[in-house]
C-alpha cells in the first residue's frame, strides 16, 4: 500500500501518548520529511499500515482452519452483514 493512499482515509481516531527513544524519533522524523509529512502523521500512517498487515496475516491463518472453509447459510450471512453495518 502506498503512503499516498493512506493519506486520503478518514476514520474515527483515538488520541494516545507514546514514548519514543530519541534515536527512533530522529529516524522517523527523517523518513517523514522524505514524504513531506509531519512526524505525527507519518507515525499514524505507518501504524495503520502495520495493523492492516497483521490483520491480513490473522485472516490468512484463520482461512486454514477447516471451519473457515464452510459456507455460511443465507441466515448466517444476513446476520453477519447486519453486525458489520453496526460498526
SETILUM-791639 format. One record per residue (C-alpha): residue number from 1; residue in three letters; x, y, z. Coordinates in Angstrom, 2 decimals. Last residue first. Layout:
SETILUM-791639
<site><num>NUM</num><residuo>ALA</residuo><c1>X</c1><c2>Y</c2><c3>Z</c3></site>
...
***
This chain:
SETILUM-791639
<site><num>87</num><residuo>UNK</residuo><c1>-19.62</c1><c2>-0.99</c2><c3>13.35</c3></site>
<site><num>86</num><residuo>UNK</residuo><c1>-23.35</c1><c2>-1.64</c2><c3>13.17</c3></site>
<site><num>85</num><residuo>UNK</residuo><c1>-23.17</c1><c2>-2.48</c2><c3>9.45</c3></site>
<site><num>84</num><residuo>UNK</residuo><c1>-20.83</c1><c2>-5.39</c2><c3>10.16</c3></site>
<site><num>83</num><residuo>UNK</residuo><c1>-23.38</c1><c2>-6.96</c2><c3>12.51</c3></site>
<site><num>82</num><residuo>UNK</residuo><c1>-26.16</c1><c2>-6.72</c2><c3>9.91</c3></site>
<site><num>81</num><residuo>UNK</residuo><c1>-23.92</c1><c2>-8.40</c2><c3>7.29</c3></site>
<site><num>80</num><residuo>UNK</residuo><c1>-23.08</c1><c2>-11.22</c2><c3>9.71</c3></site>
<site><num>79</num><residuo>UNK</residuo><c1>-26.76</c1><c2>-11.77</c2><c3>10.46</c3></site>
<site><num>78</num><residuo>UNK</residuo><c1>-27.55</c1><c2>-11.81</c2><c3>6.72</c3></site>
<site><num>77</num><residuo>UNK</residuo><c1>-24.77</c1><c2>-14.33</c2><c3>6.06</c3></site>
<site><num>76</num><residuo>UNK</residuo><c1>-25.94</c1><c2>-16.54</c2><c3>8.91</c3></site>
<site><num>75</num><residuo>UNK</residuo><c1>-29.49</c1><c2>-16.52</c2><c3>7.52</c3></site>
<site><num>74</num><residuo>UNK</residuo><c1>-28.33</c1><c2>-17.31</c2><c3>3.99</c3></site>
<site><num>73</num><residuo>UNK</residuo><c1>-26.18</c1><c2>-20.17</c2><c3>5.29</c3></site>
<site><num>72</num><residuo>UNK</residuo><c1>-22.47</c1><c2>-19.52</c2><c3>5.64</c3></site>
<site><num>71</num><residuo>UNK</residuo><c1>-20.03</c1><c2>-21.55</c2><c3>3.55</c3></site>
<site><num>70</num><residuo>UNK</residuo><c1>-17.64</c1><c2>-23.86</c2><c3>5.39</c3></site>
<site><num>69</num><residuo>UNK</residuo><c1>-13.96</c1><c2>-23.13</c2><c3>4.66</c3></site>
<site><num>68</num><residuo>UNK</residuo><c1>-13.47</c1><c2>-21.32</c2><c3>7.97</c3></site>
<site><num>67</num><residuo>UNK</residuo><c1>-14.44</c1><c2>-24.49</c2><c3>9.82</c3></site>
<site><num>66</num><residuo>UNK</residuo><c1>-11.40</c1><c2>-26.23</c2><c3>8.29</c3></site>
<site><num>65</num><residuo>UNK</residuo><c1>-8.97</c1><c2>-23.68</c2><c3>9.76</c3></site>
<site><num>64</num><residuo>UNK</residuo><c1>-6.51</c1><c2>-22.54</c2><c3>7.06</c3></site>
<site><num>63</num><residuo>UNK</residuo><c1>-8.54</c1><c2>-19.37</c2><c3>6.47</c3></site>
<site><num>62</num><residuo>UNK</residuo><c1>-7.84</c1><c2>-18.38</c2><c3>10.05</c3></site>
<site><num>61</num><residuo>UNK</residuo><c1>-4.12</c1><c2>-18.11</c2><c3>9.33</c3></site>
<site><num>60</num><residuo>UNK</residuo><c1>-4.78</c1><c2>-15.93</c2><c3>6.29</c3></site>
<site><num>59</num><residuo>UNK</residuo><c1>-7.14</c1><c2>-13.73</c2><c3>8.29</c3></site>
<site><num>58</num><residuo>UNK</residuo><c1>-4.52</c1><c2>-13.31</c2><c3>11.01</c3></site>
<site><num>57</num><residuo>UNK</residuo><c1>-1.81</c1><c2>-12.44</c2><c3>8.47</c3></site>
<site><num>56</num><residuo>UNK</residuo><c1>-4.11</c1><c2>-9.89</c2><c3>6.78</c3></site>
<site><num>55</num><residuo>UNK</residuo><c1>-4.88</c1><c2>-8.31</c2><c3>10.16</c3></site>
<site><num>54</num><residuo>UNK</residuo><c1>-1.14</c1><c2>-8.03</c2><c3>10.81</c3></site>
<site><num>53</num><residuo>UNK</residuo><c1>-0.66</c1><c2>-6.19</c2><c3>7.51</c3></site>
<site><num>52</num><residuo>UNK</residuo><c1>-3.55</c1><c2>-3.87</c2><c3>8.33</c3></site>
<site><num>51</num><residuo>UNK</residuo><c1>-2.09</c1><c2>-3.11</c2><c3>11.77</c3></site>
<site><num>50</num><residuo>UNK</residuo><c1>1.29</c1><c2>-2.26</c2><c3>10.23</c3></site>
<site><num>49</num><residuo>UNK</residuo><c1>-0.35</c1><c2>0.06</c2><c3>7.71</c3></site>
<site><num>48</num><residuo>UNK</residuo><c1>-2.29</c1><c2>1.89</c2><c3>10.42</c3></site>
<site><num>47</num><residuo>UNK</residuo><c1>0.89</c1><c2>2.18</c2><c3>12.50</c3></site>
<site><num>46</num><residuo>UNK</residuo><c1>2.78</c1><c2>3.60</c2><c3>9.49</c3></site>
<site><num>45</num><residuo>UNK</residuo><c1>0.03</c1><c2>6.12</c2><c3>8.79</c3></site>
<site><num>44</num><residuo>UNK</residuo><c1>-0.13</c1><c2>7.33</c2><c3>12.40</c3></site>
<site><num>43</num><residuo>UNK</residuo><c1>3.67</c1><c2>7.56</c2><c3>12.64</c3></site>
<site><num>42</num><residuo>UNK</residuo><c1>3.83</c1><c2>9.63</c2><c3>9.42</c3></site>
<site><num>41</num><residuo>UNK</residuo><c1>1.05</c1><c2>11.94</c2><c3>10.53</c3></site>
<site><num>40</num><residuo>UNK</residuo><c1>2.78</c1><c2>12.64</c2><c3>13.85</c3></site>
<site><num>39</num><residuo>UNK</residuo><c1>6.21</c1><c2>13.13</c2><c3>12.27</c3></site>
<site><num>38</num><residuo>UNK</residuo><c1>4.76</c1><c2>15.69</c2><c3>9.87</c3></site>
<site><num>37</num><residuo>UNK</residuo><c1>4.72</c1><c2>14.82</c2><c3>6.21</c3></site>
<site><num>36</num><residuo>UNK</residuo><c1>6.66</c1><c2>15.72</c2><c3>3.08</c3></site>
<site><num>35</num><residuo>UNK</residuo><c1>7.29</c1><c2>12.06</c2><c3>2.28</c3></site>
<site><num>34</num><residuo>UNK</residuo><c1>11.07</c1><c2>12.29</c2><c3>2.74</c3></site>
<site><num>33</num><residuo>UNK</residuo><c1>10.43</c1><c2>14.52</c2><c3>5.77</c3></site>
<site><num>32</num><residuo>UNK</residuo><c1>8.53</c1><c2>11.68</c2><c3>7.43</c3></site>
<site><num>31</num><residuo>UNK</residuo><c1>11.51</c1><c2>9.34</c2><c3>6.98</c3></site>
<site><num>30</num><residuo>UNK</residuo><c1>13.81</c1><c2>11.88</c2><c3>8.62</c3></site>
<site><num>29</num><residuo>UNK</residuo><c1>11.39</c1><c2>12.31</c2><c3>11.51</c3></site>
<site><num>28</num><residuo>UNK</residuo><c1>11.12</c1><c2>8.54</c2><c3>11.90</c3></site>
<site><num>27</num><residuo>UNK</residuo><c1>14.89</c1><c2>8.25</c2><c3>12.29</c3></site>
<site><num>26</num><residuo>UNK</residuo><c1>15.10</c1><c2>11.16</c2><c3>14.73</c3></site>
<site><num>25</num><residuo>UNK</residuo><c1>12.20</c1><c2>9.92</c2><c3>16.84</c3></site>
<site><num>24</num><residuo>UNK</residuo><c1>13.66</c1><c2>6.42</c2><c3>16.98</c3></site>
<site><num>23</num><residuo>UNK</residuo><c1>17.06</c1><c2>7.74</c2><c3>18.05</c3></site>
<site><num>22</num><residuo>UNK</residuo><c1>15.42</c1><c2>9.83</c2><c3>20.79</c3></site>
<site><num>21</num><residuo>UNK</residuo><c1>13.61</c1><c2>6.77</c2><c3>22.14</c3></site>
<site><num>20</num><residuo>UNK</residuo><c1>9.88</c1><c2>7.17</c2><c3>21.81</c3></site>
<site><num>19</num><residuo>UNK</residuo><c1>7.17</c1><c2>7.47</c2><c3>24.45</c3></site>
<site><num>18</num><residuo>UNK</residuo><c1>3.57</c1><c2>7.34</c2><c3>23.30</c3></site>
<site><num>17</num><residuo>UNK</residuo><c1>0.54</c1><c2>9.49</c2><c3>24.06</c3></site>
<site><num>16</num><residuo>UNK</residuo><c1>-2.74</c1><c2>8.23</c2><c3>22.64</c3></site>
<site><num>15</num><residuo>UNK</residuo><c1>-5.65</c1><c2>10.04</c2><c3>20.97</c3></site>
<site><num>14</num><residuo>UNK</residuo><c1>-8.22</c1><c2>7.80</c2><c3>19.34</c3></site>
<site><num>13</num><residuo>UNK</residuo><c1>-9.32</c1><c2>8.26</c2><c3>15.74</c3></site>
<site><num>12</num><residuo>UNK</residuo><c1>-12.56</c1><c2>7.83</c2><c3>13.82</c3></site>
<site><num>11</num><residuo>UNK</residuo><c1>-11.76</c1><c2>7.32</c2><c3>10.17</c3></site>
<site><num>10</num><residuo>UNK</residuo><c1>-10.87</c1><c2>9.36</c2><c3>7.09</c3></site>
<site><num>9</num><residuo>UNK</residuo><c1>-8.52</c1><c2>7.85</c2><c3>4.52</c3></site>
<site><num>8</num><residuo>UNK</residuo><c1>-6.83</c1><c2>10.04</c2><c3>1.92</c3></site>
<site><num>7</num><residuo>UNK</residuo><c1>-3.33</c1><c2>9.92</c2><c3>3.39</c3></site>
<site><num>6</num><residuo>UNK</residuo><c1>-3.23</c1><c2>6.11</c2><c3>3.29</c3></site>
<site><num>5</num><residuo>UNK</residuo><c1>-3.34</c1><c2>6.02</c2><c3>-0.49</c3></site>
<site><num>4</num><residuo>UNK</residuo><c1>-0.44</c1><c2>8.47</c2><c3>-0.71</c3></site>
<site><num>3</num><residuo>UNK</residuo><c1>1.62</c1><c2>6.26</c2><c3>1.63</c3></site>
<site><num>2</num><residuo>UNK</residuo><c1>1.30</c1><c2>3.43</c2><c3>-0.89</c3></site>
<site><num>1</num><residuo>UNK</residuo><c1>0.00</c1><c2>0.00</c2><c3>0.00</c3></site>
***
